[in-house]
Amino acid sequence: MFLWNKVPNKQSYSSKLQENRIELFDKFKKEIAQKFTEKFGDYINIPFGTVDWLSRNYPIVILKNPEKLREVIEFIKFELNFNYLNFITAVDYYLHNVFHVVYEFTRIPLKTDDLAVETVEVEVDKDLKINVNFTYRMRLIVVLDRDRPEIDSIEDIYRTADWHERETYDFFGIIFKNRKNVLERILMPNEWEGFPLRKDFFHERIIPHPFVEAYYVVKRVKELKDAIKKDKKDE
């Protein structure tokens, strides 16, 4: 914890605190990148410079081979100690014919005896100490073929994955294999047809997504141009 009440001039220490914080997160990100590279090598890609909306650096790991998912997840939980799964979701890159399945994890520092948050203090100077045992986050992105959106379940590794997987299936149609519980819709009615967060989803009672509408306009214009070119060649 920050011993903020004991700091005589809070404003002057604010920038120093931020510098220390950024340095610690940057160090953490590089450590995670190194461990992943040593363990999985060519199976992953790690883009640097990724910053979230709170300006906290956190690593993003892209898994290119979905068959390695469970091995990677076990590594994240049991070796890197990310003990909490924040969410699972997906992104539909329709024009590229792929899905990105996104997993976000948090590493919450805990004491093994009473599960209280553990404090590891570092003295910045005589008036200011900081806790370096932050809760860290990371994201794992798995690239899936849009024509075959199947991936192994991780509900037996993270129990909360059960509902996250059901929601991702419900909205994107991602099939999570080898689940202990039945993979079924969680928010949409069971009789609902289609997956409403896919870019190509269409329902007569729902206004089409602007992206989809624009895409089909561009596609139709291209088809007409190609047809005109073909007619001219035939002449």
C-alpha positions as CSV (number, residue, x, y, z in Angstrom):
1,M,0.0,0.0,0.0
2,F,1.1,3.6,-0.5
3,L,1.9,5.4,2.7
4,W,0.4,8.5,1.3
5,N,-0.7,10.1,4.6
6,K,2.9,10.3,5.7
7,V,4.1,12.2,2.6
8,P,4.5,15.9,3.4
9,N,4.2,17.3,-0.1
10,K,1.9,15.0,-2.1
11,Q,2.0,16.9,-5.4
12,S,5.8,16.9,-5.7
13,Y,5.8,13.2,-5.2
14,S,3.1,12.4,-7.7
15,S,5.3,12.5,-10.7
16,K,8.0,10.4,-9.0
17,L,5.3,7.9,-8.0
18,Q,4.1,7.6,-11.6
19,E,7.7,7.1,-12.9
20,N,8.3,4.3,-10.5
21,R,5.0,2.7,-11.4
22,I,5.7,2.9,-15.1
23,E,9.1,1.4,-14.6
24,L,7.7,-1.5,-12.6
25,F,5.1,-2.3,-15.2
26,D,7.6,-2.1,-18.0
27,K,9.9,-4.5,-16.2
28,F,7.0,-6.9,-15.6
29,K,6.0,-6.8,-19.3
30,K,9.6,-7.7,-20.4
31,E,9.8,-10.5,-17.9
32,I,6.5,-12.0,-19.1
33,A,7.6,-11.7,-22.8
34,Q,10.9,-13.4,-22.0
35,K,9.3,-16.3,-20.2
36,F,6.7,-16.9,-23.0
37,T,9.4,-16.7,-25.7
38,E,11.6,-19.2,-23.9
39,K,8.6,-21.6,-23.4
40,F,6.7,-21.4,-26.6
41,G,9.0,-19.7,-29.2
42,D,7.5,-19.8,-32.7
43,Y,4.0,-20.6,-31.5
44,I,3.5,-17.0,-30.2
45,N,3.9,-13.4,-31.1
46,I,4.3,-10.6,-28.6
47,P,3.5,-7.0,-29.8
48,F,5.3,-4.4,-27.7
49,G,4.0,-0.9,-26.7
50,T,0.5,-2.1,-25.9
51,V,-1.1,0.3,-23.4
52,D,-4.6,0.0,-22.0
53,W,-7.1,2.9,-21.4
54,L,-5.6,3.6,-17.9
55,S,-2.1,3.9,-19.4
56,R,-1.0,0.9,-17.6
57,N,1.4,-1.3,-19.6
58,Y,0.3,-4.9,-19.8
59,P,1.6,-7.7,-22.1
60,I,-0.4,-9.1,-24.9
61,V,0.5,-12.6,-26.2
62,I,-0.9,-13.8,-29.6
63,L,-1.1,-17.6,-29.9
64,K,-0.9,-18.6,-33.5
65,N,-1.6,-22.3,-32.9
66,P,-5.0,-22.9,-31.1
67,E,-3.9,-26.5,-30.4
68,K,-1.4,-25.2,-27.8
69,L,-4.1,-23.3,-25.9
70,R,-4.4,-25.5,-22.8
71,E,-0.7,-25.8,-22.4
72,V,-0.4,-22.0,-22.6
73,I,-3.3,-21.5,-20.1
74,E,-1.8,-23.9,-17.6
75,F,1.5,-22.0,-18.0
76,I,-0.3,-18.7,-17.3
77,K,-2.0,-20.0,-14.2
78,F,0.5,-22.3,-12.5
79,E,3.8,-20.9,-13.6
80,L,3.1,-17.2,-14.0
81,N,0.6,-17.2,-11.1
82,F,-2.3,-15.4,-12.9
83,N,-4.9,-16.7,-10.5
84,Y,-8.0,-14.8,-11.9
85,L,-9.7,-15.0,-15.3
86,N,-11.2,-11.6,-16.0
87,F,-13.2,-12.5,-19.1
88,I,-13.3,-14.4,-22.4
89,T,-14.6,-12.6,-25.5
90,A,-14.0,-12.5,-29.3
91,V,-13.5,-10.1,-32.2
92,D,-14.8,-10.9,-35.6
93,Y,-12.4,-9.8,-38.4
94,Y,-14.9,-10.6,-41.1
95,L,-12.8,-9.3,-44.1
96,H,-9.8,-11.4,-43.0
97,N,-12.0,-14.5,-42.3
98,V,-10.6,-15.0,-38.7
99,F,-11.8,-14.6,-35.2
100,H,-9.6,-13.5,-32.3
101,V,-10.6,-15.1,-29.1
102,V,-9.4,-12.9,-26.2
103,Y,-8.6,-14.0,-22.7
104,E,-7.7,-11.5,-20.0
105,F,-6.0,-12.6,-16.7
106,T,-5.1,-10.9,-13.4
107,R,-2.4,-11.9,-11.0
108,I,-3.6,-10.9,-7.6
109,P,-0.9,-11.1,-4.9
110,L,-2.1,-13.3,-2.0
111,K,-0.8,-14.6,1.3
112,T,-1.2,-18.3,1.4
113,D,-2.4,-18.3,5.0
114,D,-5.3,-15.9,5.2
115,L,-5.6,-14.8,1.5
116,A,-4.9,-11.2,2.5
117,V,-3.2,-9.0,-0.1
118,E,0.5,-9.1,0.5
119,T,2.4,-5.9,0.7
120,V,6.0,-5.7,-0.5
121,E,7.3,-2.1,0.2
122,V,10.2,-0.4,-1.6
123,E,11.5,2.9,-0.2
124,V,11.7,5.6,-2.9
125,D,13.2,8.0,-0.4
126,K,12.8,8.8,3.3
127,D,9.3,10.2,2.9
128,L,7.8,7.8,0.3
129,K,7.4,4.0,0.0
130,I,5.5,2.1,-2.7
131,N,4.1,-1.3,-2.8
132,V,5.6,-3.2,-5.7
133,N,3.2,-6.1,-5.4
134,F,0.6,-4.7,-7.8
135,T,-2.1,-6.7,-9.3
136,Y,-0.8,-7.4,-12.8
137,R,-2.8,-8.1,-16.0
138,M,-2.2,-9.8,-19.3
139,R,-4.1,-10.8,-22.4
140,L,-3.9,-13.8,-24.6
141,I,-5.3,-13.7,-28.1
142,V,-5.9,-16.9,-30.1
143,V,-6.4,-16.7,-33.8
144,L,-9.1,-18.9,-35.2
145,D,-10.2,-19.7,-38.8
146,R,-13.7,-18.2,-39.2
147,D,-14.9,-21.2,-41.2
148,R,-14.0,-23.5,-38.3
149,P,-14.3,-21.5,-35.1
150,E,-13.4,-24.3,-32.6
151,I,-11.2,-24.2,-29.6
152,D,-10.6,-26.3,-26.4
153,S,-12.5,-25.3,-23.3
154,I,-10.5,-24.2,-20.2
155,E,-13.4,-24.4,-17.7
156,D,-11.6,-27.2,-15.7
157,I,-8.5,-24.8,-15.3
158,Y,-10.5,-21.6,-14.5
159,R,-13.9,-22.4,-13.2
160,T,-15.3,-19.0,-14.2
161,A,-14.5,-19.8,-17.8
162,D,-17.8,-21.8,-17.9
163,W,-20.1,-18.7,-18.3
164,H,-17.5,-16.7,-20.3
165,E,-17.3,-19.5,-22.9
166,R,-21.1,-19.8,-23.0
167,E,-21.4,-16.0,-23.6
168,T,-18.7,-16.1,-26.3
169,Y,-20.5,-19.0,-28.0
170,D,-23.9,-17.2,-27.6
171,F,-22.7,-14.0,-29.4
172,F,-20.0,-15.2,-31.8
173,G,-20.6,-18.9,-32.3
174,I,-17.2,-20.0,-31.1
175,I,-17.4,-23.7,-30.3
176,F,-15.5,-24.6,-27.0
177,K,-14.7,-28.3,-27.2
178,N,-14.3,-30.9,-24.4
179,R,-16.4,-29.1,-21.8
180,K,-17.7,-30.8,-18.7
181,N,-20.9,-28.8,-18.8
182,V,-23.2,-28.4,-21.9
183,L,-22.3,-25.6,-24.2
184,E,-25.5,-23.6,-24.5
185,R,-26.7,-20.1,-24.9
186,I,-26.6,-17.9,-21.8
187,L,-28.4,-14.6,-22.8
188,M,-30.2,-15.2,-26.1
189,P,-33.2,-17.5,-26.2
190,N,-32.4,-21.1,-27.0
191,E,-34.4,-21.0,-30.2
192,W,-32.5,-17.9,-31.5
193,E,-30.9,-18.5,-34.9
194,G,-27.5,-17.0,-35.6
195,F,-24.9,-15.2,-33.5
196,P,-25.7,-11.4,-33.1
197,L,-22.1,-10.1,-32.7
198,R,-20.8,-11.5,-35.9
199,K,-20.2,-8.9,-38.5
200,D,-22.3,-10.7,-41.1
201,F,-25.3,-11.3,-38.7
202,F,-28.6,-10.2,-40.2
203,H,-32.1,-10.2,-38.8
204,E,-35.1,-8.7,-40.5
205,R,-36.2,-7.0,-37.2
206,I,-32.7,-5.6,-36.4
207,I,-31.1,-2.6,-38.1
208,P,-28.0,-4.0,-40.0
209,H,-24.6,-3.1,-38.5
210,P,-23.1,-0.1,-40.4
211,F,-20.0,-2.1,-41.2
212,V,-22.0,-4.9,-42.7
213,E,-24.1,-2.5,-44.7
214,A,-21.1,-0.7,-46.1
215,Y,-19.3,-4.0,-46.8
216,Y,-22.2,-5.3,-49.0
217,V,-22.5,-2.0,-50.8
218,V,-18.7,-2.1,-51.7
219,K,-19.0,-5.8,-52.6
220,R,-22.0,-5.1,-54.9
221,V,-20.3,-2.2,-56.6
222,K,-17.3,-4.4,-57.3
223,E,-19.5,-7.2,-58.7
224,L,-21.2,-4.7,-61.0
225,K,-17.8,-3.3,-62.2
226,D,-16.5,-6.8,-62.9
227,A,-19.7,-7.7,-64.8
228,I,-19.3,-4.6,-67.0
229,K,-15.7,-5.4,-67.7
230,K,-16.7,-9.0,-68.6
231,D,-19.4,-7.7,-71.0
232,K,-16.9,-5.4,-72.7
233,K,-14.5,-8.3,-73.2
234,D,-17.2,-10.5,-74.7
235,E,-18.1,-7.8,-77.2
